[in-house]
Amino acid sequence: MTKTLFEGFDKVSAKEWKQKIQFDLKGADYNEALIYKSFEGIDIKPFYNEEDIVDLKENISHPSSWKNSIKIEVEDAVSGNAKALDAIKKGAESIYFTITKENIDPSVLLSNIPNETTLYVETLFLSPDYISKLNLLAVGSNLSIHLLTDIVGNLAKTGNWFKNLKDDHVAIENIIDKSTNLKSVISVNIDLLQNAGATMIQQLAYGLAHANEYLNHFQNQENNPFSDKAIIFNVAIGGNYFFEIAKLRALRLLWNSLAGEYNMLKKCYIFALPSHRNKTILDYNVNMLRTTTECMSAILGGADTIHNLRYDDIYNLENDFGTRISLNQLLILKNESYFDIVNNPASGSYYIESLTNQLASKALTLFKNIEEAGGYLKQLKSGTIQKKIKESAEKEQELFDNEEIILTGTNKYQNTNEINPEMQKNPFPEKMKRKTLVNPIIRRRLCEKLEKNIL
């Protein structure tokens, strides 16, 4: 048997590498010169080797394939169905329906949709009767339908329950009873946290604590939705490429750990989409580059389904060109860049494995602190969660203002001859003046202040 190439070299320890680097620095301090202090509080070293992953004890599950998706906000059943069929014809593998009104007929909306198309349905209302109709359709048509219900997420986003705490929980219990043929029922909206400026550690810890509210509620009930159905995490992906890969992998580790404590199904389903937080109006075409790399992070991190943002999503209404471009980006990644060929491609990368472990460890510590303080809902009602996210957002905003976070074409390398796009919707959300039970978590883009001064 011939020897491999690597057998001709002596094994070098991390200590020996560091000594060699220190010698080559000629007196400069190793920690000051080469250790990068990340926004997440994780120090990034100049090199990683197998010694950095010796403490890893659990393999991370990874989907064998991923599906692209198109999101459709449904105002009426006929036009929603037409948009879905057109998207499927153009290559969409799944459809995410956001149903705005209870009078939208699901049988019309889902008419003629192929059985192989996975469907995600989010309703902006709580209605067991409506879900019962969806459930019957799933049986009769053999469609694979995932329901996305998140009453806690609605409280965080709007500041109010749909009705009140008691009625919302009764409604969701009835919804679960009527969802026997749906693939999933409960979702956890983490993308709100990312778009509000939460750190990755906060996103993971708050998302886990958010999910734990549901686990606690249904733990001893017969209609426990987690005994045979996966929970769906909606996750926004930012521009920090390797960290975002590690974030999704850490989420699976954390869910495995939490679900194991409840003796429940360890499968979690990740629905990922690019973040709005780093998207811009200035030099808006760069958004296509941002969304492409963010979708790549989602794929490598192990997302089950990915919905891409239109490059003009923040200032333009839904349009055929922007939607087609967003879908084509995913089709190119799958069919021309072969991002679906290798299973779990990030596994074994010393750097990514180390990041995954550190993110999961720090998030688990924060999660335990939240639970010791009474849980996610209690901290949301007291304003603690909102305060912590605001503090993180302000730190990130300061880095952007000081050009330590660069958005090309916006806070650096601006195009002075750029023609500003015609804006069909307001990219600067106004503060809603209404009475709320808790302070809502507010989405904010990094470049809003700068754009307001220029546009």
N, C-alpha and C positions, 0 to 999 in steps of 0.2 A: 504494500500500500504506500503510495507516495505521501509525503508530508504536505500539509497545507502551508500556505504562505506565512501565516501568522506564527507557526511553530518555530520559525527562524528568528523570532524576536523575543527578548526577555520581557517578562511582565513588569510593567512600571506602575508603582502605587501612586495614589493621589498626592501623598506627601512628597514623593520624589519629583512629580510634575511641578508642584508648588515651589519647591526649592529651586528648580531650574528657572522658573518664571521670576522668582525673587532675585536670582542672580542677574538675569537679563535686564531687570528693571534698573539696575545700577544705582541702588539707594532709594528709589522711589517707593513709597508705601504701597504694598500689594492691595490692601483693603481700600485705600483712597483712589488708587489708579485704575483698578480693574473690577472692583465689586460695584455692581449697579444696584442702586436702591430703588426698587420698583414702587409704584403707587399702592400696590397691594400689601406692602410691608414685607415682601419676600426679597432677600438678597440674591442677585443673579451673579453666579460665578463665571469666570472666563472659560472654564471647561468642566465637564462632568464625566464620570466613569462609573463602573459597576459598583463601586463603594457607595454611591449615592442612592442606590436602590436596594441595599441589603435588608432594609426594614420592611420592604413591601411584602405583605403576606397574602394578598387577595388579588386574583386576576379579575380584570374589569370586563364585564360582558359588553359585547359590541354587536349591533345588528349586522346581519350578513349582507344587507342591502339597504338603500334609502330611496324614498320617493320624493319627487318634486311636487309642489302644490301651488295652486292659484287661490287667492282669497277673494271672495265675492260678497259684498254687502248687499243683501237682498231687500229691496223695497217692494217688489212684486214678484210673484212666482213665475210668470211667463218670461220676463226679461232675465231673471236670475237663472232659469233653466237654459235659456238661449246662450247666455254667457258661459255657462258651465260646459255645454255641448261643444261650443266653439273652442274653448280652452283644451278640452280633451282631444279634439281633432288636431290641435296644434302641438300636442305632446304632453299635456298635463296628466300626471298619474294619479293625482288626488285633488279634491276640491274642498276648500274651507268655506263653508257658508256661515255668514253672520246674519241671522234672521232678526229683523228689526221690529216686526209686528206679528201679533198672534193670529191675524186673519190671513196670513200667507199660507196657501194650501200646500202642504208638503208633498202630496201626491202629484201635483202639477210641477212643483219645483224639481222633483227627482225623476220626472218622466224621461224614459229612454236613456238614462245614464247606464253605461255598461257595468256589469257586475264586478269586473276587475278594478274599477275605480274606487279607491278608498275615500270615504266622505267624513268630514269633520263638521259638526253642527254646533254652533254657539247661538243661543237665544238671548236677546237683551231683555228677557222677561222670564219669570218662573211660572210654568204651567204644566202640571202633571198630565192634563188632558192632551195638550199638544204633543208631549213626549210619547203618550200612548199611541197617537197616530203614526209617529215616526217608527215606533217599535213594530207596529203591524206592517208597515212598509218594508222594514228590514226582513221580516219573515216572508212576505209575499213576493218580494223582488230579489231576495238573496243578496241584498246589498250589504257591504261592510260599513257600518255607521258608528262613528265615535261621537259621543255627546260630550261637550265641554261645559260643565257646570261648575261655577266657582263663586259661591255666595260671599266667602271671606274676601276674595279678590275684588268683588264688586264694592264691598265696604271700603277697602283700601283705595280703590280708584275714584269712587264718587263721594266717599265720606258717609254714605248711608247704606243700610240694608235695602233690599228690594222692598220689603215691608217693615219687618222688625226681626230681631234675633230669633224669637220663638217661631214665628210664622215661616221664616225662611228655612229653618231647619225641618219643620214639619213638611214644607213643600218639597225639599230635596229628598226626604225619606219617601214621599209618595212618588217622586220622579224615579227613584231607584227601583221601587216596586214595579213600575211600569216600563222598565228598561231591560227586561230579561234577555232580549235578543240584540241589544246594542253592545258593541265591543268594549266601551268604557263609558263612564258617567262623570266622574270627578276630574277636574283639572286644577292646576295650580299655576297662577299667572306670575312668573318671575320676570317676564320682559318689562313689566311696569317698573320694577326696581332698577333695572339697568338703565332704562331711559330717564329715570329720575336722578341718576348719578350715584347710585349705590356701588360700593366696591364689589369685586367678585366674591370676596369672603362674605360680605353682607348678603349678596344675592343668594348664595348657597345656604347660609344659615337661616335667613328669613324665609326662604323657600321651603326649607325642611321644617321649620317651626310652623309655617302656614299649613303644610301637609299634615303635620302632627295634630292640628286642630281637628281635622277630619278623622284621623285614625282614632283619636280619643273618643270622639262622638259616636263612632260606629263600632267601637271595639266589642261591645257585648250585645250587639243587635243581630237579629237573624238575617236581616237584609243588608249585611255588610258588603259594600261594593268592592272591597279590596280582596275578598276571598278568592274571586275568580276573574276579576277584571283589573287591567293595568291602570295605574294613575297616569295622567298626561301632564307633563311639565311644559308650559310655554316659555321658551327661553330666548332672550334677545342676545345676539352676538355682536360684540364691539370689534374695534380695529386692532386690538392687541393679539396678534395672530396665534402665537404658541400658548399664551395664557388662556385664550378662549377655547383652544383644543383641550387643555387641561381642565378647564372649568366643567365642561360637559362630562368628562371622564370622572371627575371628583363627585359630580352630582349622582352618578350611578353608584359609586362607592358608598356615599352617604345614605342613599335610599336603601341599599342592600342592608346596611347596618340598622337603620330605623325599622324597616319592615320586618327584619329578623326578630326584633324585640316584641313585635305583636304577632309573630307567627303567621304573617300574611304573605301574599304573593309578592315576590321580590322584583318582578318585572316592572320597570318604569318606562314610559314611552315619552320620548323627547321630540317635541315639535319646535323647531328652531327657525328664527328669522333674523335678518340683519337689524341692527339698532338704528333708531332715528337720531340718537344723541350726537353722532359725529357727521350727520348729513348736512349739506350746505346748499344755499341758493347761489352764492358766488362760485363761479367755476363748477356749475352743477354737474357737468359731465363726469367729473372725477368721482361722483357718487357711484358710477358703474364699476370703477376699480375697487372702491371700498366694499360694495356689496359682493363682488366676486370673491375677494379674499375672505370676507366674513362667511360666505357660504362654504368656502373651502375649509375654514376652521370647523364649521358645523359638521361637515362630512367626516373629516378626520377625527373629530371628537366623538363621533358616534351618534349623531342625530338620526332618528327614524324617518322623519319627514321634514322637508325644508321648504318654507315659503320665502321667496325672494321679494324684496322691496323694489318698486319702480324707482328709477333714478330721479324722477321728478315728483315723488310721492308727497314731499312736504309742502309743495306749493301748487301742485296741479291736480285737478280732478282725475278720476279714473279715465284712462284713454287707451285705445287699441295699441298705439305705438309703444308707449311705456310698458304696458303689460306684456306685449310680445317680446320686447327686449329682456325683461326680467325673467321670463320663462326660458328664452333662448340661452341665457347665461347658465342656467341649471342643466339644460340639454347638452351644452358644450362640455360642461364639467363631467357629465356622465358618459356621453357617447363619443366624445372626441378626446377628452383628457383622461378617460378611463379611471375616474375616481370611484368607480364601483367594482373594480377588479380585485383589489387586495383587501382582504378582511382584516380589520383592526390594524391599520398601517402604523399607528402611533405607538403600538405596543413594543416595548424593548428600547425605546429612545430614552437614554439616561436623563436627558434634560426634561422631556415631557413627563416622564414617570415621576421625577423628583418634584416638578411643579404640581402635578396631580396630588401627590402625597401631602405636600405642604398646604395646598389650598383646602384639601379635605380635612386635614388636622386642625387648621385654624378655624375653619367653618364649624367643625364639630364642637370646639371649645366655646365659640360664640353661641351656638345652638343650646348647649347645656346651660349657659348663663341666662338665656331667654326663658328656658323652661323653669329654672330655679326662681326666676322673677315673676312667674305666673303664666307664662306662655305668650304666644304671638298676639292673640286677640287683646289680652290685657295690656300689653305694651303698645299696641296700636291705639287703643282707646285712651291711654295716658299720654300719647304723643311721643313716646320714647323712640319708636321706630322712625317716625317722620323726622325727629330731631337728628338722629344719627345719620340718616340718609342725606339730610340737608347739609350737615357738616362735611360729609364726604364729597358731595357735589360742589360745595364752595372751594374745597381744596383742589379738586380737579379743574374747576373754572379758573382758579388762580394760575395753575400750570399752563392752561391754554392762553390766558391773557398775557403771560410772560413768555410765550412761544416755546415752552418746554414740552407742550403737546402741540404737534404741528398738524394742521389740516391744510394741505396744499391748495393754493388758490384762494384761501380765506384769510388766515392770520399770517400767512407767509406766501411769497411768490404770487401776489395778486396780479391779475391781468387788468391793467388800467384801461384797456380798450374793449373790455367785455361788455356785451349787450345783455342787460338784465332780462330775465324771462318774464313773460306775462303771467301774473299770478292769479289763478282761478280760485284759490282758497287762501285764507289767512294763515301764514306759517308761524305767526306769533300768537299762541293761544292766550286769550284774555282770561283773567281770573273771574270765575263765576261767583256771583254774589247770591248765595243761598244758604239757608240754615242746614248744617250738617252735624251728624252725631260725633264724628271725628274729623280731624283735619285730613283731607285727601292727600295721597302721594301724587305730586305733580311732575309730569314729564317736562323736561327742559333740554333743548339742544345747546351745545357749547357755544355756538357762534351767533346766538340770537341777538345779543347786545351789539356785537360788531356789525351784523347785517343791518340792524335798525339804523345805525349811524351812517351807513353807506347807501342803502337803497332809498 
